Amino acid sequence: MEAIGLVWNEAIVRPMLNSLVFLYAILFNNFGIAIIAFTIIIRGLTIPLTVRQARQTRLMAGIQPKLKQLQEKHSKDKQKLSQETMRLYRSSGVSPIGCLGPLVIQMPIWIGLFQALRETLPTTPDAIISLSQKLYSWLPAVHSAVPLSNQFTWLNLAEPDPTPILPILVGVTTWLQQKMVTVPSGDPRQASTNNILLWMMPIMLAVFAFGFPSGLALYWTISNIVGCVIQYFITGWTCLLYTSPSPRDRG
């Protein structure tokens, strides 16, 4: 476990910490702007994954009629349905987990950033010394930037937002991004599952944002906004404007 912790700190947390301090030093000593710049850089680096996700979304949407036919044809044979579904996926070039790429990347970043924020915005002399020891000696400007100011607009980035504004923005922007990447389904059960997931994650993250440092909520909000912009240029508003068919329409 110690080895895993060491790898995590050296490969994830420490690079993030140094990147944030460096951006702070070159961006007018403003940690909020540093987080926004950091977010845009991360989303830029994950554009290939986002493009792949969008392509998988289109492919999944395209095979929905065939999936519905298979569900009707093999409604009484779940094993056969599963086999035929996987065969359809393979022949259509669809990966069932292809849409999870950006999320898989985002979660370690989110956890690592949570730790980096706690260490980057210390509140005691001992914590400031600990931060200084984790800065790269070869990275210019970072040592002279310590201690960092944690103020950005009305926010103390090391503390939760005292207003509901940022948590609400986290929830709304998460919903928008998920809506844009959710594959429309004509199957009532799948549509119901999609709808549950569409609302569950935004609500959960919004609740978390009430207790997490506002710097983390700022990162997630900006990341969602950038993700929506990227998704728009790939797929437009198709999934965002899609509404599930009513029971009458399905019949």
N, C-alpha and C positions, 0 to 999 in steps of 0.2 A: 504493500500500500504506500510505503514511503517513496518507492521508486515512481509509482504512478503520480503521486502528489508532486514530486520533483519535476517530472516531465510536463505535467499540466502547468505548473508555475513558470517553467522556463520556456515552454513552447506557446503558451496562450496568454497567461496573465502578465508576465513581465514585458513581452513585446507590446501588448496593448497599453500597459502603463506608460512605457517610454514613448510610444506613439502619441498618446494623449498629451503628455507633458511637452513633447516637441511641438505639436500643433498649437498648444497653448502659448508657447514661447514665440512662435512666429506669427500668430494670429491675434496680436494686440492684447495678449495676456487676458483673453476672454475664454473661459472654459466652456461656456455654452457653444460658442462658435467652433471651438475645437471638437466638441462632440458631434456637431452637425457635419463638419468637414470629415471627421473620422467615419461617420455613417455613410456619407456619399462615396468615400473611397472603398469601403467594404462592399457596398452595393454595386459599385462599378466592377470590382473584382469578381463578383458572383453573377455578372450578366450572362456568361455562357450557361450557367445552371438555370437562370431564369428563362432564357430562350428555349432551352430544352424542355423545361416545365411547360411553357406555352405550347410547344409543338405537341407534347404528350396530351395536353388538354384538348387541342384540336382533334387529334386522332381519336381520343376517347369519345368526344362528342360525335365524331363521324360514324363510329361503330355502334352507337346506341340502338338504332333500329334493329341491327343484327343481334345484339344482345337481348333485346326484347323478344325477338323470334325464338331464340334459344331458350329463354325462360319459359315461354309458352309451350314449346315443344317438349321440354324435359322437366316440366313442373313437378312430376312425380318421382323423378330420379335425380337426386341431388348430386350423386357422384358423377353421373354422366354429364350433368349440367356443368359441373366444375371442370371436367376434362375438356368439354367443347368450348367453354369460355376461355380456358388457357390456350387452346389451339387457335381460337380467334385472335387472342392477344398476340400470339407469336406471328401469325400470318399477316397481321395488320401493323406489326412493328410497335406495338403498345407495351409499355412496361407499367404494371400496376402500381409500382412505387416511384415511377418517373416524376410524378408531381410533388414528391416530398423533398427533392434536392435542396432548394433554398431553405426550407424549414429545418432540415437536418444540419445545414451549415449555420443557420441563425441561432439555434439553441445553445451550442457551445460558446458562440460569441456573446450571447446574452448573459450566460452564467459567468464567463470570464470577465466581461465588462462590469458586472456587479461587484466582483472581487477587486478589479482594477480601480473602480470608482472609490471604494472604501479605503484603498491604500493611497490613492492619488490626492484625496482631499482629507488629509489628517487633521485632527483637532487638538492633538497634544504634542508637546516637544519630542517625546519618545517616538511617536508615530512619524513625525517629520524626519527624524534621524533614520528610522527604518526605511522610509521612502527614499531618502538620499542614497542608501546602500543598494537599492534595487535599480537605480538609474545606470544606464550604460556609460562608462567612462569615455567612450569614443564618440558619443552622440553630442554634437555641439548644442549649446544653449540650455540644455535641460537642467543642469545643476543650478544655474543662476536664476531659474524660474521658480524654484522652491523657496517659500511656501506659495501655493497657488490660491487665487481667490475663487471662492465657490459661488459667487453671486452671478446670476444671469436673469435679467428682467426682474420679476418678483420672486424668483426661485432661489433657494439655497440648494444647489445641485447635490449636496451630500445628504439632504433630508427630503422626506416626502413633500409633495406639493400641498401647501396648506389649504388650497382651494380644490374644487373638483375638476378644474379646467383640464389639466394634463391627463388625469385618469380617463376622463370622458373622451379626450382626443385619442388616447391609446385604443379605447374600445371602438370608436367610430372608424378610425383608419384601419384597424385590424379587420373589422367587418367588411369594409370596402375592398381591401386587398383579397380577402378570402372569397368574396363574392365574385371578383374578377377572375379568379383561378379555379373556381368550382365548376366541374363538368356537369352541364345540364343532363338530367336523366328523366326518361319517360316512365321508368319503373317506380311505382308508388313507394315501395320499401326503400329503394336507394335514394329517392328524392327526400323521403322523411329523414333518413340518416344524414344526408347532406345538409338538410336544414338544421338538424340538431347541432352538427359540427360547426355550421356557419355561425350559430349564435353562442355556442359553448365557449369557444376559444376567446372571442372578443370580451365576453363578460368576465371570464376568468382572469384575463390579463388586466382588464380595467380594475378589478378588485385588488389584484396584486399591486397595481400602480399606486394605490392609496397608501401602501406601507413601504414601498421600495423607494430608494433615492430618486429624486426627480430627474437626475442626470440620466438614469436608466430609462425612465419613461420618455424623456426627450429623445434618446436614441431610438427607441421603438417607434415613436410617432414619426420621426423623420424617415426612418427606414421604410415604414409602411407607405408614406407619401411617395418616396422615390420608387418603391416597388410598383405602386399604382401607375406612375408615369411611364415606367418601363413597359409594364403590361399593356398599357394603352397603345403604345407604338407597335406592339407585337400583335395584339388581338383586337384592339379597339374596345368598344363598350359592350360587345356581344353578350358576355356572361353577366355583366353587371345589370343589363336591361332585361335579361331572361327571367321569366316567372314560371314557376311550375304549373303544368296544366291542371285544371280543376278535375274532379272526379267525372263530371259530365263530359269534358273534353277527352278524357282517357277512354271513356266508354264508347 
